[in-house]
Amino acid sequence: VPGGSIGNLYGMHLARQRAAPQVKEEGAAAAGQLVAFVSQDAHYSYLKTARLIGLGAKNLISVPTDRMGRMDPDALMAKVAEARAAGKLPFFVGLTAATTVRGGFDPLREVATRLDGSNIWLHVDAAWGGGALFSPTHRNLLDGVDMLDSLSWSAHKQMGAALQCALFITRNEGALAGANAVNAAYLFQPDKLNSDLDVGDKTIQCGRKADMMKLWMLFKQQGDEGCARIVDSAFSLADHLVSKIEASDGAFVMAHPRSGCNVCFWYVPKAMRPLPPNAHLDKSHPIHNVAPKIKAGLQREGAAMVGFQAVDGLPNFFRWVFASPGGVVTNDTVDEVLSRMAEIGEA
Ligand SMILES: Cc1ncc(COP(=O)(O)O)c(C=O)c1O
């Protein structure tokens, strides 16, 4: 697939096909009262898909997350029960392995276990976090992934494959063809050579580049150990950044607990120290203007690009996500960027 967003689309589309196969002929109005669930921190592509497939934004139910940015399974079960009690048909749960901002890993095994036998399609958006599966040290973050119906992963994120290079996998044989195949006779002849290897009709697109070639070459070049090294070094850079923040005596402050390779933090100018706790912070606090000023400074110098955002009711904070470092970003780079952030923040 072209990316994680389209991978999520495949997941929800296949789920809808399983729950309401009549839609293919009759249209979305024939689906009945379908409802899907994602965490409040899930990627916006789930919402785009809900609109695109005719589910409707209102039928994509948001589930609260805990302090680590993980979907709360008790809240999910309560929302599923509530929907059923209202005569609706829950058909899809879109989980996430490494949410975009906070890096939360939803509890895959617990959700899969609790929804076992429910006939709800379980998909995980592992666009960011799927790389952890290559690391014996970190793959436990996706514990239970083998119990799900489908997964999408963007190798063009953490693994550093050139855009575009992402994949969608489902364990439900025949589901891709069931949802997408139209048997265009001029292309997908059953009597041509190697027709069993032709996946074209299972996909939404027609003409494609051989994007997966990049992944194959990455595997050939790096091997299992190299892939694990890429992931482990990103985690270790995140460890280093967190240790620097914690040792900074209030100059840098974590905005959220660290999860995976995502580190969310503020630089706090001397005049604003100590920064009040999160519960007392919102966009009206002057810290809101600090990250944009620092980012613009770093960007103008060509020194670094570290994104910021005001989400979760908090003033703008930095979100540094370590991806595909490949030896280019080192602990020294992190130290240099932090000290430049501090200089620009005081200027
Ligand atoms: C959790 C998550 N899912 C999906 C996407 C979209 O992935 P892509 O850019 O490969 O479409 C992103 C992008 O950052 C993401 O963070």
The ligand as an SDF file (V2000), in Angstrom:
LIG
                    3D

 16 16  0  0  0  0  0  0  0  0999 V2000
    0.0480    6.2400   13.7360 C   0  0  0  0  0  0  0  0  0  0  0  0
    0.0740    6.6540   12.2920 C   0  0  0  0  0  0  0  0  0  0  0  0
   -0.6960    6.0180   11.4110 N   0  0  0  0  0  0  0  0  0  0  0  0
   -0.7090    6.3340   10.1130 C   0  0  0  0  0  0  0  0  0  0  0  0
    0.0850    7.3560    9.6460 C   0  0  0  0  0  0  0  0  0  0  0  0
    0.0520    7.6900    8.2020 C   0  0  0  0  0  0  0  0  0  0  0  0
    1.0430    6.9800    7.5950 O   0  0  0  0  0  0  0  0  0  0  0  0
    1.4850    7.2920    6.0860 P   0  0  0  0  0  0  0  0  0  0  0  0
    2.1400    8.6310    6.1140 O   0  0  0  0  0  0  0  0  0  0  0  0
    2.4200    6.1650    5.7950 O   0  0  0  0  0  0  0  0  0  0  0  0
    0.2260    7.2890    5.2670 O   0  0  0  0  0  0  0  0  0  0  0  0
    0.8950    8.0630   10.5230 C   0  0  0  0  0  0  0  0  0  0  0  0
    1.7430    9.1650   10.0350 C   0  0  0  0  0  0  0  0  0  0  0  0
    2.4910    9.7730   10.7280 O   0  0  0  0  0  0  0  0  0  0  0  0
    0.8900    7.7060   11.8730 C   0  0  0  0  0  0  0  0  0  0  0  0
    1.6530    8.3530   12.7700 O   0  0  0  0  0  0  0  0  0  0  0  0
  1  2  1  0
  2  3  1  0
  2 15  2  0
  3  4  2  0
  4  5  1  0
  5  6  1  0
  5 12  2  0
  6  7  1  0
  7  8  1  0
  8  9  2  0
  8 10  1  0
  8 11  1  0
 12 13  1  0
 12 15  1  0
 13 14  2  0
 15 16  1  0
M  END
$$$$
